[in-house]
Amino acid sequence: GKAVFKKITKTILRKRTEVPIWEKVTLHLEEAAEFSGIGIHKIRELSDARNCKFVLWNGNRRLIKRKKFEEFIDESYSI
């Protein structure tokens, strides 16, 4: 019926506007872990550091600056 059609339409529209992970400016912890292969807990630990250049706080919400995170990984030997 109509409700099913509405739900399907919403899903299609949501998927169409989804930005590929490699084009996002900021990532959620889960996305950063998927993107990098580094565990969520390790990313959380690294981004808790006061001098962390790849974390962006939006209130209590932690976002990872993708490009800065990539630079951090490129410059690191071990974590």
FENQUI-V685024 format. One record per run of one state. SS is the DSSP state (A for helix, B for strand, O for the rest). FROM is the first residue (numbers start at 0). LEN is the number of residues. If there is no record, write none. Layout:
# FENQUI-V685024
ss/from/len
SS/FROM/LEN
SS/FROM/LEN
This chain:
# FENQUI-V685024
ss/from/len
O/0/1
A/1/16
O/17/3
A/20/3
O/23/2
B/25/2
O/27/1
A/28/8
O/36/3
A/39/8
O/47/7
B/54/4
O/58/2
B/60/5
A/65/10
O/75/4
